[in-house]
Amino acid sequence: MTWREYHESTKHSGESLRRAPHVLDWTNMPDPFRHYEGVPVLDLPADPAIPDIPALEVLYGASGSTPAGDGPTFLSQLLFYSAAISASKRVPSTGDRYALRVNPSSGNLHPTEFHFLTRGLRAWPDGLYHYRSSAHMAEQRALGGLEMKLAGTSAPIVFVLTSIAWREAWKYRDRAYRYCLHDIGHAWQALALAARAIGCDSFAAGDFVDDEVAQCCRLHEDEWPMLIVELRGGSIPVHEPDAGETVWYGGHANRLSKERTAYPRIDEIHAATKLSKRACRGSSPAEPAPTGSGEIKLPSPVSSTRAFGDVARMRRSALDFRGGTQSMSLTQLSAILAATTQPFLADFADTHFIQLYLYAHRVDGLQPGVYRLWPDPAELEQIKIGDQRVAAAGLSLGQDLAGNACVAFSMIGDLERAVRAYGDRGYRYVHFEAGAIGQRLYLAAEALGLGATGIGAFYDEEVHRYLSLAPERGQVVYHFAIGYPVSDPRLEA
Ligand SMILES: Cc1cc2nc3c(=O)[nH]c(=O)nc-3n(C[C@H](O)[C@H](O)[C@H](O)COP(=O)(O)O)c2cc1C
């Protein structure tokens, strides 16, 4: 299977939804928490200091600092503001509670796991760890200096983000692989921005040999390595790396559900996007993104002093938005869009593959309509005039929130250009970028007192028709909505 076959076969249409209705088997829902059992588990200190640099400044590229003087405190702070549990919801009918995390996830199913290698952290043994997000602890899977086949890196902290596709496929079936990729993009930015807020730099690598990394980390066979993120910088408390031999504990991965339904299309697209040898960065640089201009110049962004730590942990997906007349300002929109156009630091990010189309419903000073964002210079090009609320909701599989928001988005991915540069691997990169933009939209909206929701469900071809997108202009890969959230009675913390 090629990326194209997978993408075509997982498009939503009225017909595809009617043809194959899906009933969820709640008794077989995969456990959203992975544990590697039987290994030493290390505490991460409670109540890490809040990164107090304003979130918008971090989104625009500024770095904060950390008071952490040792490895455990540093790791605790990093993970508490990127991957930890941050709230819970109660199901009204049963009273059952379930956890929500700093990083969002389609259907709250959390296919992404965080593994990390450390070298030379003060008061923290060198080794390989898996983050136990259910308890904010680190499972020590190996001790000592591991052979760093991962990215040929000497960074003191290297994360390996993995996906467990079955968690997502349980609900979303074949389309789930797309959501796993989005979720990795969200997790990557959650991590990269938290790292920046506490004073370190990150760089993500998508170019690695999948099976080597899986083997190096002795991942359970249901976990697939997707992205490597290395962290460096003066704020990381380091000393000389340990000299000791590697000792493996490994651990026994918990079983996530009684049964696992096979989704051969997911296995095939994953196989098609794997690398069997490193693809030598830069040998075929991606063609630059198209440039253009619009008639509306975006004003200077409004500012916000809300601290990164508050924003990261308070971020939530809105259940719906308050329709009505309350609008957002054009300077708020400008601030949100500016957050999406800052560079991404990754080996596949020399150029952008995503272009944003906006369905403006209620933005002061902007006529309702559809606009295309040109990032440099920051301008909006008007594509359609008139009320877009019914269209935006309809295109998003009839989800009201896309019409009740102040603004909704279609992210158009230039899949062809990505694949020309990176082969089928490029399919992953376009979705990572979409998820990464989504994470920045979530945080920018939260920083400005607005709410946001990622939307993975849309009628693909109808979006293309509505936006008059010729196939060479790209395909829709993600939707998003921002506005004034309704209160969610299920939310507990
Ligand atoms: C890739 C992705 C796709 C999503 N798609 C939808 C969607 O179509 N409709 C919706 O209401 N929420 C959607 N969400 C929001 C999730 O349901 C939400 O992130 C999850 O329930 C966890 O809640 P939290 O974001 O408040 O942590 C999506 C989130 C992500 C990351």
The ligand as a Tripos MOL2 file, in Angstrom:
@<TRIPOS>MOLECULE
LIG
   31    33     1     0     0
SMALL
NO_CHARGES

@<TRIPOS>ATOM
      1 C1         -5.9690   14.8860   16.3100 C.3       1 LIG1
      2 C2         -7.1940   15.2420   17.1170 C.ar      1 LIG1
      3 C3         -8.4470   15.1200   16.5520 C.ar      1 LIG1
      4 C4         -9.5890   15.4750   17.2890 C.ar      1 LIG1
      5 N1        -10.8230   15.4040   16.6960 N.ar      1 LIG1
      6 C5        -11.9230   15.8280   17.3740 C.ar      1 LIG1
      7 C6        -13.1920   15.8850   16.7300 C.ar      1 LIG1
      8 O1        -13.3350   15.5440   15.5400 O.2       1 LIG1
      9 N2        -14.2550   16.3390   17.4640 N.ar      1 LIG1
     10 C7        -14.1120   16.7370   18.7840 C.ar      1 LIG1
     11 O2        -15.1070   17.1410   19.4130 O.2       1 LIG1
     12 N3        -12.9090   16.6910   19.4140 N.ar      1 LIG1
     13 C8        -11.8170   16.2610   18.7320 C.ar      1 LIG1
     14 N4        -10.5820   16.2690   19.3500 N.ar      1 LIG1
     15 C9        -10.4560   16.6760   20.7540 C.3       1 LIG1
     16 C10       -10.2460   15.4540   21.6460 C.3       1 LIG1
     17 O3        -11.4480   14.7550   21.7870 O.3       1 LIG1
     18 C11        -9.6570   15.8810   22.9850 C.3       1 LIG1
     19 O4         -8.3350   16.3010   22.7710 O.3       1 LIG1
     20 C12        -9.6780   14.7740   24.0060 C.3       1 LIG1
     21 O5        -10.9730   14.4570   24.3850 O.3       1 LIG1
     22 C13        -8.8750   15.1250   25.2370 C.3       1 LIG1
     23 O6         -9.3710   16.3030   25.8080 O.3       1 LIG1
     24 P1         -8.4060   17.5290   26.1080 P.3       1 LIG1
     25 O7         -7.9580   18.0480   24.7640 O.co2     1 LIG1
     26 O8         -9.2440   18.4980   26.8510 O.co2     1 LIG1
     27 O9         -7.2250   17.0130   26.8650 O.co2     1 LIG1
     28 C14        -9.4440   15.9230   18.6210 C.ar      1 LIG1
     29 C15        -8.1720   16.0470   19.1880 C.ar      1 LIG1
     30 C16        -7.0540   15.7200   18.4430 C.ar      1 LIG1
     31 C17        -5.7010   15.8690   19.0770 C.3       1 LIG1
@<TRIPOS>BOND
     1     1     2 1
     2     2     3 ar
     3     2    30 ar
     4     3     4 ar
     5     4     5 ar
     6     4    28 ar
     7     5     6 ar
     8     6     7 ar
     9     6    13 1
    10     7     8 2
    11     7     9 ar
    12     9    10 ar
    13    10    11 2
    14    10    12 ar
    15    12    13 ar
    16    13    14 ar
    17    14    15 1
    18    14    28 ar
    19    15    16 1
    20    16    17 1
    21    16    18 1
    22    18    19 1
    23    18    20 1
    24    20    21 1
    25    20    22 1
    26    22    23 1
    27    23    24 1
    28    24    25 2
    29    24    26 1
    30    24    27 1
    31    28    29 ar
    32    29    30 ar
    33    30    31 1
@<TRIPOS>SUBSTRUCTURE
     1 LIG1         1 GROUP 0 **** ****
